[in-house]
Amino acid sequence: MSIGQVAKVTDTGRKRRRNEDAYVVQPPLFAVADGMGGAQAGEVASKLAKAALEDTDPGALSGPERVISLIQEANRRVHERSNADPATSGMGTTMTVALVEGSSVAIGHVGDSRAYLVRDGRLEQLTEDHSLVNELLKSGKLSPEEAETHPQRSVITRAVGTDPDVDVDSFTIDTQEGDIFVICSDGLTDMVDDDDLLDVIEHNLGDLDHAARELVGAANRGGGEDNITVVAFEIVPDGSDAEETVRLPAAAENADEDTLDGQHSAPRVDTMVVPPERVDAFTVSADGAAAVDYSDGRDRLQRRARLQLVLTILLLLAVAAGLILWELLR
């Protein structure tokens, strides 16, 4: 099997000032990363992850092992930068990667960006969201209907770069002629449901570029609450004419700012990471505000504050002793 049509589109959306999504389209490697963090840290995280995929030599690794290695290298770079630069402290990114090798596609996944497969008129979600809502769904604490409108859909339980090590979900899909793989950020899936996503793809099988643009347009019409990125590729028999489609103009893709009704909307930092073991400690108030019981984290901060106070006192005592000694020796 070979890669046929390829489409890639990213858009800031209608509510965000900056585009913190990034994508990689270097056949046979495809990926989407959705950054998170204050100020511009999310954009830094996703671009570091993108660069790690583009310039890392995986050596002899192949399949899921290669994909895992690439994501772990991305994790190392993001985490290292986060520790070195206070302005990016705590930043992270989702990452969903697809690697086409022969008649199979290896998938690696962290976060809530998704990979889908369109085959024989059906849409299958290949990845499982590492998110608070999905954990609550699996535990029976939320119904599918409640999950669709949950105020904290953006809270994720796993991300690239927030910890020294990252657990990567990986698996392999055997391909068939005509398969279409779609990788996208949650800016699409929060605004466009699976039925509409499939309908757009099915009506544009001969033009994936147009399908990707239609999906971005649908997400913006639905509210455009977040950055939107869509990467899609087609599987064709060996020897078929492969055609790579053209993305949106660079001005739209890389725009630093976007406007809504002539006004800049306030930046939002509504994506956070809650480890799965702390889902039960997570609460949502009536107005949708999130709260997490991180008492052990506060204890660490208190211990650090006490240590800093002790060091300050010791420093002052040393200075006072030095002054007294100086006076005595005059």
WOWO-V162377 format. One record per residue. RES is the residue in three letters. PSI is psi as a letter, one per 30 degrees, with the letter a starting at -180 (* if undefined). D_FIRST is the distance of its C-alpha to the first C-alpha in Angstrom with 1 decimal. Layout:
<<RES & PSI & D_FIRST> <RES & PSI & D_FIRST>>
This chain:
<<MET & l & 0.0> <SER & l & 3.8> <ILE & k & 7.1> <GLY & c & 9.3> <GLN & k & 12.9> <VAL & k & 14.6> <ALA & k & 18.1> <LYS & k & 20.8> <VAL & k & 24.4> <THR & k & 27.3> <ASP & k & 30.8> <THR & f & 34.1> <GLY & a & 35.0> <ARG & f & 38.5> <LYS & f & 40.4> <ARG & l & 39.3> <ARG & e & 40.7> <ARG & l & 37.8> <ASN & j & 34.1> <GLU & g & 33.3> <ASP & l & 29.6> <ALA & l & 27.1> <TYR & l & 23.4> <VAL & k & 20.9> <VAL & j & 18.1> <GLN & i & 17.0> <PRO & k & 13.2> <PRO & g & 11.6> <LEU & k & 14.8> <PHE & k & 16.3> <ALA & l & 19.7> <VAL & k & 22.9> <ALA & k & 26.3> <ASP & j & 29.5> <GLY & l & 32.6> <MET & l & 36.0> <GLY & l & 39.5> <GLY & l & 42.7> <ALA & b & 43.3> <GLN & g & 40.2> <ALA & e & 39.1> <GLY & e & 36.1> <GLU & e & 34.8> <VAL & e & 35.5> <ALA & e & 33.6> <SER & e & 30.4> <LYS & e & 30.5> <LEU & e & 31.2> <ALA & e & 28.2> <LYS & e & 26.0> <ALA & e & 27.5> <ALA & e & 26.8> <LEU & e & 23.1> <GLU & f & 23.2> <ASP & g & 25.4> <THR & k & 25.1> <ASP & j & 23.9> <PRO & g & 22.5> <GLY & b & 23.2> <ALA & g & 21.4> <LEU & l & 20.3> <SER & l & 16.8> <GLY & b & 15.4> <PRO & e & 18.2> <GLU & e & 20.8> <ARG & e & 19.6> <VAL & e & 19.5> <ILE & e & 23.0> <SER & e & 24.3> <LEU & e & 23.5> <ILE & e & 25.1> <GLN & e & 28.1> <GLU & e & 28.6> <ALA & e & 28.6> <ASN & e & 31.1> <ARG & e & 33.3> <ARG & e & 33.5> <VAL & e & 34.4> <HIS & e & 36.9> <GLU & e & 38.5> <ARG & e & 39.0> <SER & e & 40.3> <ASN & e & 42.9> <ALA & f & 44.0> <ASP & j & 44.4> <PRO & f & 46.7> <ALA & f & 45.4> <THR & g & 41.9> <SER & k & 43.2> <GLY & g & 41.2> <MET & l & 38.3> <GLY & a & 34.7> <THR & k & 31.4> <THR & l & 28.7> <MET & k & 25.2> <THR & k & 21.8> <VAL & k & 18.9> <ALA & k & 15.1> <LEU & j & 13.0> <VAL & k & 9.2> <GLU & j & 8.7> <GLY & b & 5.9> <SER & g & 5.2> <SER & l & 8.4> <VAL & k & 10.5> <ALA & k & 14.1> <ILE & k & 16.8> <GLY & k & 20.3> <HIS & k & 23.2> <VAL & k & 26.9> <GLY & a & 29.0> <ASP & g & 28.6> <SER & l & 25.8> <ARG & l & 23.1> <ALA & k & 19.4> <TYR & l & 18.5> <LEU & k & 15.8> <VAL & j & 16.2> <ARG & k & 15.0> <ASP & h & 16.9> <GLY & g & 19.7> <ARG & l & 20.4> <LEU & k & 20.4> <GLU & k & 20.3> <GLN & j & 21.7> <LEU & e & 19.8> <THR & l & 22.4> <GLU & k & 26.1> <ASP & k & 28.6> <HIS & i & 30.9> <SER & l & 33.8> <LEU & e & 37.3> <VAL & e & 36.7> <ASN & e & 34.0> <GLU & e & 36.3> <LEU & e & 39.1> <LEU & e & 36.9> <LYS & e & 36.0> <SER & f & 39.7> <GLY & g & 40.8> <LYS & f & 42.9> <LEU & k & 41.1> <SER & l & 39.9> <PRO & e & 36.7> <GLU & e & 39.0> <GLU & e & 40.9> <ALA & e & 37.8> <GLU & f & 36.7> <THR & g & 40.0> <HIS & k & 40.8> <PRO & f & 42.4> <GLN & h & 40.6> <ARG & f & 37.0> <SER & f & 36.3> <VAL & k & 37.7> <ILE & l & 35.0> <THR & f & 35.4> <ARG & k & 33.1> <ALA & l & 32.2> <VAL & k & 31.1> <GLY & f & 34.2> <THR & f & 37.0> <ASP & l & 37.5> <PRO & e & 37.1> <ASP & l & 34.3> <VAL & k & 31.7> <ASP & j & 30.0> <VAL & k & 26.3> <ASP & k & 24.5> <SER & k & 21.0> <PHE & l & 18.5> <THR & k & 14.9> <ILE & k & 12.8> <ASP & k & 10.3> <THR & l & 7.8> <GLN & l & 7.9> <GLU & k & 7.4> <GLY & f & 10.0> <ASP & k & 10.4> <ILE & k & 12.6> <PHE & k & 13.8> <VAL & k & 17.3> <ILE & k & 19.4> <CYS & l & 23.1> <SER & l & 26.6> <ASP & f & 29.3> <GLY & f & 30.9> <LEU & e & 28.5> <THR & f & 28.6> <ASP & f & 32.4> <MET & f & 32.9> <VAL & k & 30.2> <ASP & l & 29.8> <ASP & e & 26.7> <ASP & e & 27.6> <ASP & e & 28.0> <LEU & e & 24.8> <LEU & e & 22.9> <ASP & e & 25.1> <VAL & e & 24.4> <ILE & e & 20.6> <GLU & e & 20.9> <HIS & f & 23.3> <ASN & h & 21.2> <LEU & f & 17.7> <GLY & f & 17.8> <ASP & i & 19.3> <LEU & e & 18.1> <ASP & e & 20.8> <HIS & e & 23.4> <ALA & e & 22.3> <ALA & e & 22.6> <ARG & e & 26.0> <GLU & e & 27.2> <LEU & e & 26.5> <VAL & e & 28.5> <GLY & e & 31.2> <ALA & e & 31.4> <ALA & e & 31.8> <ASN & e & 34.6> <ARG & f & 36.2> <GLY & f & 36.3> <GLY & f & 38.2> <GLY & h & 35.9> <GLU & f & 37.4> <ASP & l & 35.0> <ASN & k & 32.5> <ILE & k & 29.3> <THR & k & 25.8> <VAL & k & 22.5> <VAL & k & 19.1> <ALA & k & 16.1> <PHE & l & 12.5> <GLU & k & 10.1> <ILE & k & 6.5> <VAL & l & 5.7> <PRO & l & 4.6> <ASP & k & 4.9> <GLY & f & 8.6> <SER & l & 9.1> <ASP & j & 11.9> <ALA & k & 11.2> <GLU & k & 14.4> <GLU & k & 16.0> <THR & l & 18.9> <VAL & k & 22.3> <ARG & l & 24.0> <LEU & l & 27.6> <PRO & k & 30.4> <ALA & e & 31.2> <ALA & e & 34.7> <ALA & e & 33.3> <GLU & e & 30.7> <ASN & g & 33.0> <ALA & k & 36.3> <ASP & f & 38.7> <GLU & l & 40.5> <ASP & l & 40.1> <THR & l & 43.0> <LEU & j & 43.8> <ASP & h & 46.7> <GLY & f & 48.0> <GLN & k & 48.3> <HIS & k & 46.3> <SER & l & 45.6> <ALA & k & 46.6> <PRO & k & 43.9> <ARG & k & 42.8> <VAL & i & 41.9> <ASP & g & 41.0> <THR & k & 38.1> <MET & l & 39.3> <VAL & k & 38.2> <VAL & j & 39.9> <PRO & k & 39.0> <PRO & e & 38.3> <GLU & f & 41.5> <ARG & g & 43.4> <VAL & e & 42.2> <ASP & f & 45.5> <ALA & f & 47.4> <PHE & k & 45.8> <THR & l & 47.9> <VAL & k & 47.7> <SER & l & 51.0> <ALA & e & 51.9> <ASP & g & 50.9> <GLY & g & 47.4> <ALA & k & 48.3> <ALA & k & 46.6> <ALA & k & 48.5> <VAL & k & 47.5> <ASP & j & 50.0> <TYR & h & 49.4> <SER & e & 52.9> <ASP & e & 51.8> <GLY & e & 50.5> <ARG & e & 53.8> <ASP & e & 55.6> <ARG & e & 53.8> <LEU & e & 54.8> <GLN & e & 58.4> <ARG & e & 58.5> <ARG & e & 57.2> <ALA & e & 59.8> <ARG & e & 62.6> <LEU & e & 61.6> <GLN & e & 61.6> <LEU & e & 65.1> <VAL & e & 66.4> <LEU & e & 65.1> <THR & e & 66.7> <ILE & e & 70.0> <LEU & e & 70.0> <LEU & e & 69.3> <LEU & e & 72.2> <LEU & e & 74.5> <ALA & e & 73.6> <VAL & e & 74.4> <ALA & e & 77.7> <ALA & e & 78.7> <GLY & e & 78.0> <LEU & e & 80.2> <ILE & e & 83.0> <LEU & e & 82.8> <TRP & e & 83.0> <GLU & e & 86.1> <LEU & e & 87.8> <LEU & f & 87.2> <ARG & * & 88.4>>
